[in-house]
């Protein structure tokens, strides 16, 4: 028999993409819940609320809140199948990262081990030439993966590229539609009860908001969560970027491919939206001044300092920090919103009673931090010494110390191309293979299982595969045409 | 390049599994020599397995029917636990799921809500594996992923004394060389401690690059030669003896499941094979004498005994590291967990899989890297720790107070990792998630609920549907589960149809 009091009301501080996502997801999951959305002034440093990047996991989040892909397309989203990294390698050759299995089983052993064996034996196409989504991305083409696993165009995922402003509007409309109360105001003070929990929020206009659970979605300053404690794990030792210059350039033809371009001071990125192109420069403040950054990226407008790190206890008492209030990362791997959405769904899956007992909170915090740390590791792995080392930023980035979990991963991979298992990975083995091999990391030892197949057979199979994969994009329409066709179909 | 010479010490289940897998999967990389003595018996007593064994059978390219004939195997859908949570209780831990998730919420949350209203049947009624097991029916899972007919997995129950020889034929056909001898001496490198040479009772000496210790409890190389310390878990798992006695099969159907019945000082297994039934009492020698345990076993078995009771001694725990220097221990030589959840063969299989992936890059002891050893040991640790917690749960989650043994396990301190998991379930039916390793959510749910850990609450979202609608939906699911099971053939008939029956 249920003996505990359920959470009956939540108050969400902050109405950016994170706050709206949380409010809508909680309301959808628990129709009896009273959700109050406090629309505080935007924190310009709240990165999740202004970036267009997502991972393929966003589809699951949208399923949960009842948004379909066509709703997103109508709100300005486009498809993102991969990212081209230019000037990022030692020899400057570009490579593409895309999410999906590589070409299935060709003989006993993992595909990448066969590729490595062929590569050791002689010249062979780049690892990304065997990934269907990477080859499509490279040709600026996109098509939905087929459900038929025999189709060559299957077995991969794609993400969406959001227009942050319009995505926020869409969530806002949805929140009103499902009856979420919103109040606008700013947080003046937080009232605590003797047991340490938050009793109510006082807004500057004198209003008092009380709820069973408070979500702090207000950005990195986390004015609500940080009244409980100032705990914060700093990741600046591991990650080289601490400043971002963001700007907007003129519209270009839609493409399913984002660009990451390494420059001596850091990296530039561009993400093409329907009516404009978002662009940015990530750099290190002690190496590059803001004015130099603006010279490198003339379209740049807004400077955003980034202090990467995580809150070891994003959920404490009856306060849950989400988005930048919980974890801060630069946009390198497009994982910011992914982490926020995953955290929201996890909080709903593990929702405690009104007492917010430590048992559930501890499980939530452990999973959330593990997941954030592995994204951090994946981002830190973009700066390997086997990749680019030219330019002050890269010279230093490639020599940064690494977290133990990443050291372990890299050691294992460098040794024999194996990836150790970690719980709560956002980037799967294929993602890691794509990145590490793209950056020129060559394992020392050949895999014994893959090596049991004669190299001649494998080389011939790989050659055929690369040719077949390379022929795929020509059969597909240009992305703008594909997009138009989708929209006509609706 | 000279191939790595692998010397396997011991020809029980673990030894021949290793020889078969290594010769089959790494044909050009190594040569395999297995040393065994027919004078030394093997522990294998009728083995129940987990569904993972199928991956091993498939990876080696064995024909299932042929393998089942050779080992007198039956199919297995789960384990029937009797008298664990309380005397008179019974539940099946199935190789399959309960119900289906609805709107992102696990089935068991809805079940908890309905059960609290007294309107749900036992949770096993919503599992096809349980329903089929109870009816002694079996079919290969088939259909779309969310079909009930595909909502389960299966394993085998087979005669371990036949499994070894079956794999021996396979391994020898793939080039493994068998030497009949006892080992009388181990020579180690004075500096590194690596094993260099084994001296046999024949006077022969055997050199090798990598030594795989499959010597069972003796742990001849890892325990004796390398002196790897033992980590003792008997404070949580006090059973340290078993007495086994096979019997004739009773008339009637063959159960597609193993039975574990709790007894006053441990528990008793019953594993139905094609030609006989394996029985054994696993007990704590601190709580019952050998004599009394044997008498209890003899008194409770069905069928005619086929042999005298045979005793085994063991202790729960593991060597701190399974791979030290050039010695890798696989099977009982590396550690022991009682067969309550049929994990022995899985643990050997897992270690073999890791060994193959981390196989030394070249012959000679410099071919073995510290990185590989550390990774191997990390994986073995993770598996052992998780299984340990799951086994302890079977003892700790009980209301039994009818013997000193049960009083001890009911009141003992359990590892924090387990205490946290139990508390999380108790609060609202949440199962600590992990994505790799044994015993995922349905297994934990089966044991928690089967042994009386009833959550105080359930996922709030399970309150969304109206109670009557939910009642109807679960009743209809229960009917579908029953009719799915009823549509399956009789287990023994199915074995015959697969041409897997042993010659009479």
Interface residues (C-beta under 8 A of the other chain):
Chain A: X1 X2 X3 X4 X6 X7 X29 X30 X31 X32 X64 X108 X348 X349 X350 X351 X352 X353 X357 X359 X360 X362 X363 X367 X411 X412 X415 X416 X418 X420 X421 X423 X444 X445 X446 X447 X448 X449 X451 X452
Chain B: X25 X26 X27 X28 X29 X104 X113 X116 X356 X357 X358 X359 X361 X369 X371 X372 X375 X378 X379 X420 X423 X424 X427 X428 X430 X432 X433 X434 X435 X436 X456 X457 X458 X459 X460 X461 X463 X464
